[in-house]
Amino acid sequence: MSGVEVVCAGEILVDVIPREVGPYREGTLLEVHFGGAPANVAVGVARLGRRSAFVGSVGKDPFGDMLAEYLASEGVYTGWLARKDARTSLAFVVAKPQGERDFFFYRPPWVATADAMLEDGDVDWEAVRKVKVVHVSGVALSQPPLRDTVLKLMEVARSAGAHVSLDPNYRADIWLGGVERARLEFKSALQRSTVVMLGYDEMEPLLGTSDYREAAEKLLSMAPHLEYAAVRLGSRGAYVATRRGERVLVEAFKVPVVDTTGAGDAWAAGFIVFALLEGRSLHEAVLLSNAVAAVKCTRRGATAGMPKRSELRAFLEERGVRVEL
């Protein structure tokens, strides 16, 4: 496919989300949703009117069919989606109060499933060299061969002049080696990145600090190619520091929260579009990314609430925010 601007790569899976808050019990009602952080971002970018593709692998099973069909229906290019002789990966969500959640996974290291099986030969390397942004998630770093494929993808893209965006997406359940191994893999990926987007709950395990300003400065000092260090602060908004010396903190929009699953991915999609592709001012890009995440939180499922540009415009107009979209 010609004209792809953003390639999202790594895990793609099914999110299994309970309809009620609290621990699982006999008779718990579950919903099946599209999921996997980089796959969610690919959808978010497409909804905002830019051309995205996904590089990853799903099983030759009904869940794999569901994920592939959903990506295509959202306008994400699926020609680089591999099908493997394995079951599609699953992420079970544990719903908590205020829309928060935990996860446990049916994927490596617990069971052998498709998303971790992406290999070097599955990637169109010439096409990768022509895109503007590559976005990956730290979940992909936990298992080979996916880890090695994603690291090479980051290196190839950055060497070709693309932005390389990393969301650590730390999930303790998939790191049997503990947080120390996760830190090592994160640092390796960070060396290949020009943008990092960190959740507030990842600062302590990955960077040893709970201060978002300190976290951003640490990130900039750790990675020679890093241009943007972003920390998503949930209901408090987002903070972004740049290599150029800019420092911006923008408050979150207040919305009735239904489900925060995928909120960070929605924010990432917004930042990729408004900062990296459209080159808006840092404050405006963060404001718009916050708005994309806020809209997402009003609906269940990682991608169900990700807004189209027209919906984002309406959301902002309702709040008296004037931004050209």
N, C-alpha and C positions, 0 to 999 in steps of 0.2 A: 504493500500500500504506500503510495507516494503521499507526501504532505503530513506525515505523522510528526507532531511537535513534541509530544510527551510520551515516553515509554515508562510504564510502571512494571516492576518486576519483583517476583518472589512468591510468597504464599497466596494461594487462593483456596477458599474452603467454605463450608456451610456453617453458618452461625445457628445454633439451636438455642432459642431464647424462651424462657418460661413466661407465662402470662401473669404470674404473680410474684410478689417480692418474698424472699425467704428461702430456706433450704428446700431441696427436692424432697418430695414425699410421694406416697402412693396416689396416683391419679393426677399428678401435676400436668397441666396443659402446656404444651410446647409448640412454638412456632419455628418454622424453618425459613431462614433468610440467607441471602447472598452475603459472603464475607471474605475476610483476608485483607489486611490493611492496604497493601499496594493496589489490589484489585478495586477496593472501595475508592481509592484516590483516582484511579482511571475513570471510574464512573462519574465522580465529582467533577473532574476536568471536562469530560464530555458534556455534562449537564450545563456547564458554564460556557459552552459554545466553542471549545478548542478541541483539536484533533488528538486523541490519545489511543494508545495501543497497550495491550497487556502481554507480558512475556512470563509464562509459568506453565504448570502442568496440572491436569485434573485426571481423574480415573475414567475408565470406560464403563461407567455405571450411570444410573439415573441422576445422581447428584452431579456428576460431571456434565451430563447433558443440560441440567438446569443452569449451572454456572455459565457454560458456554453460550447458551441461548439468551440468558439475561444480559451478558456483556454485549452481545451483538444487538440486542433490542435497544440498548442504551447508546448505540453508536460507537462503541469501543471496537477497534480493529482486533479481530481474534485469529488472524492468520498465523500468529506466532504463539498460539496456545497449543501446547503439546498434550496428547492423550496417552496415558500410561496404563499398562496392565496391572492395575492396583485399584484399591478403593480410594475415593475422594476423601480428603481430610475433613475433620469435624472439629468445631470449637463449641463447647457447651458453656453457656453464660449462666452465672448465678446472679440473679437480680437482687439488688440491695436498695435501701431507702434513698430518696432524692435522685433516683435514676442511675445511681452508681452500680458497678458490677464487677465480678471476678470471672475468671475463665478456668476451665480445665479442658485438655485437648485430647483428641483421638488422632494423633500424628506422631512422627518420631519426636522423642525417643521411646514413646510408649508402644506404638504400633507402626508398621511400615505402610505409609500411605503416599498418595501420588504427588502432593505438592513439593516434597523434598527430593523428588527424583529428576528435577530439571538438570539436563546435562549440557555441556559445551556444544554438542552437535545439534541441539534444539534451537539455537539462537542464530538469527540472521545478522551476522556481525557487520556486514556492509551497511545494512539499514540502520543499525545502532549508531554508526558514525555520522549519520545525517540528521539526528534528532536534536532538539534544543535542550531538553531536560530528561534526565533519567531519575526516577524516584524508586527507592527500595526501603524495605522494612527490616529491622533487626531480627525478626523471627526467622527470616531466611538464613541468618548466619549460624543457626544452631546445629545444622545438619548438612553433611555432604551428600550428594554432589551439588545440591542447590547452593550451599554456601560458596563453593569455589566458582560456580558459574556466575553468581551475583557479584562477587568481588571482581572477577574479570570484566564483567559488564560495566561496573563502575569505572574501572581503570581505562577501558577502551573509550568510554563516553567522555570522560574528563580530558583524556589526551586529544580527543577530537574537538575540544572546545565547548562541550555541552556543560550545563549545570548538572551536578550530581547531588541529589537531595536524599538525605537519610533520616528516617524516623526510627529511633532505637526500638520502640514498641516492646519494651522489656516485659516478658511474661515468665515469671519464675518457674512455672509448671513445665516448660520445655527445656530448661537448663539443668540437666542432672549433674553437671559439673559444678553447679552453684554459681553465685553471682561473680566470683572471680573469673570464671571462664567467660561469662557474658561480657565482663569488662574488657577482657583481652580481645574478643571478637569485635566489640564495639569500637575499640581504639583502632583496630586494623581497618575497619570500614571508614572511620572518621578521616583517616589519612587520604582517602580517595574522594572525599566529599567537598563540595563547595557550599552546601547548605545543610544544616542539621536542625531538626524540629523535635524538641524534647517535651515530654509531658512532665508536669510538676511532680508527679509521683515517681518519676525515674531519676530525679536529681540525686537523691540520697544513695540509692543502690549503685548507680553508675559513676557518680562524680564525688560522692562523699560530702555533699552539702545540701542544705535545705533553703539556701538563699539563691533566688533566681538570678540576681545580678552577678553574684559570684560564679554561678553555674555557667552563665553566658561567657564571662571572661575566661574561665577555665577552658571552655570549648575552643574559643578563638586562639588560645595559647597552645592548645594541643595539636592543632591541625593547620599545616602551612597553607593549604589551598582554600580554607574555609572563608567565605565571604559573609555569610549570615548565620547567626546563632539565635534560634528562637526557642522560647520556653512558653508552652501553653499552660495557663494558670487556671483552667476550668472556669468557675463562676467569677473569678477575679479578672479574667481577660487574657492578655498575652503580652509578652515582653520580647523585643528583638534587638540584638546588638549587631552592628556590622563592622567589618574590617576597616571601613572608611571613618569610623568613629561615631556613627549615629547610634543613639539609644532611645528606644520608643516603648512606652507602656500605654496600652489602650484598654480601657475597661470593657468588660463583656456586656452584651445586651441581656436584659432581664426577660426571660420567657418561661412559660409553664413547662417544666422539664418532664418528658415522658420516658425517654431512653437516651442515655449518653453513648451507647455503643456506636462507634464510628464518628464521634464528634471530632476527635483529633484528626481523622482522615479527611473529614470535611474541611477542617481548617487548613490542612496541608494542600488540598486541591485549590482552595482559595488563594493561598500564598503563591503556589506555583503559577497560577493564572495571572494574578494581579501584580505580583512583584517580579517574577522571573520572566514571564512572557510579555506582559504589557508595560513593565517598567514604571509603574506608578510610584508616587512618593511612598516612603516607608510607612508613614502614619496612615495614609489612605489604604495601602495594601493590607496592613494589619487590621484596620477597621473593617474592611470588607471580608477578610478572612474570619474575623470574629462573628460577623453577621451570617456567613455561610454555616458556621458551626452552630450558631444559635437556632437557625431554622431547622437544621437536622435534629436537634434535641427535642423538637416538638412532635416527632413521630417515631414509631418503633422500627427497629431494624437499622443496620449500619448505613444503608444507602437510600432508604425510603424517603427520608426527609431532606436529602441533599437537593438544594434548590436549582432550578434553571435561572438564567439571568433575569428573566422577566419576574420570577417570584422573588428574587433577591431585591430587585428594584422596588417592588410593591412593599416588601418588608421594611425597607429603609424609608420609603415615603411615608408609611404609617407612623414612623417615629420621628419624622421631620428632618431626616438626614438627607442632604442633597449631595449626591455623587453622580457623576456622569457614568452611565453603564451602557 
